[in-house]
Amino acid sequence: MAKYFGTNGVRGRFDELTPELTLRLSQAIGGYFKGGKIVVARDCRLTGEALRSAVVAGLSSVGCETIDLGMVSSPTAEYITRRLAADGCIIISASHNPPEWNALKVVDGKGIAVSREKGEDIEKLIEKPGLVRWDKIGKIRIYETGTAEHIEAIKKLAAADKIAKRKPKIVIDCGNGAASVIAPRLLKELGCEIISLNSHPDGRFPGRPSEPTEANVKELIALVKSSGADAGVAWDGDGDRVIFVDEKGAYVIGDKVYALSIIWKAAGKKLKYDVVTTVATSKAVEDVAARYGAKVRYTAIGAPYLCEEIAKKSAAMGGEEVGGVIWPELSMAKDGFMTVAKLAEALCEKPLSKWLEEVPEYFNVKLKIEADEKSKKEIVERVLAHAKNKKLDCVTIDGVRINLKDSWVICRPSGTEPYVRIFAEAKNAGEAKRLAEEYQRIALGK
Ligand code: MG
């Protein structure tokens, strides 16, 4: 079991992820990438600069060439890693966590985030850092055009001329996070009319918490309504995830952002490849994919698993329930800016509320059962035995997901907390509740 690496890198408060630990981990990461060319980026958190210094020192001391992008969004760093054919990338960002947190997200040369399992291999190198001789120390290169290059690449993939003509009015809420360094510029260059909120970088996140939940973006919702904008958008702290607000002020959850992205990608034609998503994503995604002739391939929860699956076998796109969408034509990373560029393009055709009519409506209910490690296992086995007994269609990649006709339910042990979560989704609220309660009973063996 990895000591420091979680499902998405190494995460902690400043007294846990200290500059000392960051230095040692970065040496180990440099060793893992065998002294290659590593891209380094950070978001706007106050501890970012101190940790960046430790990362750069660690990498160069084991002979890696470091390409320092400075303060950029995570999708920018991942795009540049692929563009420069670098061997890997370290992003200093705790995504949506509160401001006192930070993290090291490690991405390999293919653009795939390093999972907990691979993190274990990295940790084995901590004790033998492999310092190079003084004259073999790695070069440190400052690279200032990352954001500009990322914007150019997105503009090529969105119908910029169409957008410039229609000039959709979009309220952007960057949450004072890394989106602030790219989103206003991108949308302006695309020709959108923008109204910005919390769109200057500030590592204290004074405007709102960095997770763009409905409760956290109330100001955005109000501004969309009062300004008569076509839509509102809000990113998480590092800009890989995004949620929408339609022109009437309705909050659009992450599942629907992904379903809409599939519709926009298909553009009325059949999709050539499958669609990848996690086992916790709404059936709306499967329904929409089926409309364009695409099958859904499910993965465990966590972005690294999505990327790995897309890398294994081509996919039209990947996405997760919290508004992260991977556009493989651009990069292997969730890219909240590419998603918004596609939104801007779609708004030229019809209002967002009209687009949403194309996404099937589902209702969900979440329950949890307290359980220690041993009973977590027993609970999941009990649900699996029930599903097998009843010959139900089940997916066992991460907990047990049971697909029923117009509904589904998942029973999944939490990786970090003493709970097993039961999550049910159905065509109406009553059925979702009934299903969640039924599986809670089955899980408890009642
Ligand atoms: Mg994020």
Boltz pocket constraint, residues with backbone or C-beta under 6 A from the ligand:
constraints:
  - pocket:
      binder: B
      contacts: [[A, 95], [A, 96], [A, 236], [A, 237], [A, 238], [A, 239], [A, 240], [A, 241]]
      max_distance: 6.0
